[in-house]
Amino acid sequence: MLFQHIYNSDGRTFGWALLVFDGRQRNALPDLRRAVDEVGGWGLVRPRLVLGAAVAEVADTLALSDLDGEAHAAYEVG
């Protein structure tokens, strides 16, 4: 399921998807947003928040929910 959100999600056929995991830490979201903002202007990098505990806001259009923890487990993120 994660693959459909990162592979060519914006119609481009090049570049990288940067997965930014919260590590199932609710308080990690402000730091993650700053990190995403830092790379947001890079043309070849498309950041995606992967949230297992933190709750995204409506403005977080790049956020993916991982409430079951499968993506965190697949990438071995604690």
N, C-alpha and C positions, 0 to 999 in steps of 0.2 A: 504494500500500500504506500509506503514512503517513496518508492521509486517514481510513482506517477507525479509526485509533487516536486521532484528535483530534476528529473530528466527533461530537458528541453521545455521547461514549464512556461517560458515566455516566448516560445516560438523561434528562439535562436538555436543554432546547431553547434555552438562553440561556447567555451567558458567552463567555469567551475561552480558547483553548488557547495557552499560552505555551511555545514551543519553545525549549529551552535546549540549545544545541549545545556539544559539547566542542572543536570546531575541530580534531579529530583530534589532540588533545594528551592523552596518558595521565595527566599530572599535574594536569589541570584538574578532576577529579571532586570533590575536597573543596570547592573554591570553588563549583562548580555546585550541590552539595548545600546549601550555606549559602544560596545565592540562592533555590533552590526552597523551603527552609524559611521564608524571609522572606515569600514570597507564598502559601505553603500555606494560610494561614488566610483568604485573601481569597475570598469566596464566588463571585465571578464569574470568577476566574482559575484555570485548571487547568493547572499546569506539567507538562511532559513533557521528560525528559532525552533527547537524541538523541546517541547515543554512536558515534563513528566509530573511536576508538582506546581510550578508557577502558573498563574492564571493570566492568559493574554487579555489585552484590552482590545476593543473594537478596532483601534488604529493599528494594531499589530497584524497587518495583512500577511506578513511573512512568517507567522507563527503556525506551527503544526502541533497538534495535541498527541501526546504519547502517554495517556493515562494508564494504559495497561503495561507500560514499561518495555514493550517489545523492541522498540528502536534503541533504547538505552542498552538493553541486554545484547542486541545484535552487534552494537559497536563497542561493547564492554565499557560503557560509561557508568560509573557508580554514582 
